[in-house]
């Protein structure tokens, strides 16, 4: 694990149990998957590099610009593939190959990730095949 990865993972773990709230990003109060990443960024670096525009709840929506992927490419370091992924890396997911990336999580270990899950909270989930095949990108915090 990299130094930054250990710090990211420690912060992500501290968000576990935060209730799911669409477009929110306050530890212990509420967040969605992007809010979790935004909150981790703020704890590590202070101000966020940009604020996201409003976005729909449906992470399987079709069409439109791939804004989450574009923002990740602007502010994070791309990782070639899951083979090179380390704990603390951010994972982006898309429902289908032709859809925009609409979900994010933090790799906890080879078989688990931390994310905000609608109708639940921030939790650690198994990176089962149904999640793994939807990984659209892997990014390291700077």
C-alpha positions, 0 to 999 in steps of 0.5 A: 500500500502506498502512503497516500493509499493508507491515508485514503483508506483510513479516512474512508473507513472513518466514513463507514456508517454515514447514511446515504444522501444524494448529492451530500458530502458530510461525514456522519450526516449523509453522502452519496458515492461522489460525496464520499470521494469529495469528503475524503479529498477535503480531509486530505487536501482542504478545498475541493478542486471543483464542485460538481454540477447537479447530477441524477440519482440513476447511475445507469442513465444513458447518454450524456457526457462522462463527467465523473470520468473526466473529473477523475482524469483531471484531478487523480492519477490514472492506474493502468488496470486493476492488476496495478490497483492498490488499497486506497485507489478510487474505482469508477463504475459504469452500468454498461460499457456504453453508459457514463461512469456513475458510481465511485468507491475506494479499494479496501483490499483485493476483494473489498471496496468502500462506497456509499450505497443507496438505501443503505450507508457508506459500507465495505462491500465485497468486490464480487464479479458483478461489481468487478466487471463494471469497473470503468477506471482506477485512479490514485489520489495525488 
